[in-house]
Amino acid sequence: MHFSTAQQPTARPDHRRKAPSRQPTAFIDEFGAAALKVPLDNHGLNHAIVHPHAYQWVLDSGLIGAWLLNANGRGRRYVRSWTPGSNGTLTLIARVIMDAGPGEIIRYVNGDSLDLRIMNLRSMRGRATRRDSCLASMGGTALAV
């Protein structure tokens, strides 16, 4: 079929919006140390703060998806990521950074659960039953008891 210039179909513009980049941004923290701001949403409203080596530790554990802000239903917010190979399991990033096992809980020294720098995280004995670092590396197939 032959179209004249006036009759040729025009390409439809692609009106789909691209998702904003959720790549971490490097900066120097208030103590003069290298740190990363990791976006927790597509709007740039919430960020977690983490040291570059801890961020790499999380990636090496198998959690390569986007980080997100997740509420626990009791007024607390935590940084989590989807566990690869699981059916909807969320892994707590602070537990992976601290390599917390069963019977260990994570406390935030300054009370800010978005501050995932090592100096703000403390591992303590408690009632935790999960080993999120194990979940991440095993693709969500094992829960430690």
Secondary structure by P-SEA (a helix, b strand, c coil): ccccccccccccccccccccccbbbbbbccccbbbbbccccccccbbbbbcaaaaaaaaaaccccbbbbbbccccbbbbbbbccccccccccaaaaaacccccbbbbcccccccccccccbbbbbccccccaaaaaaaccccccc
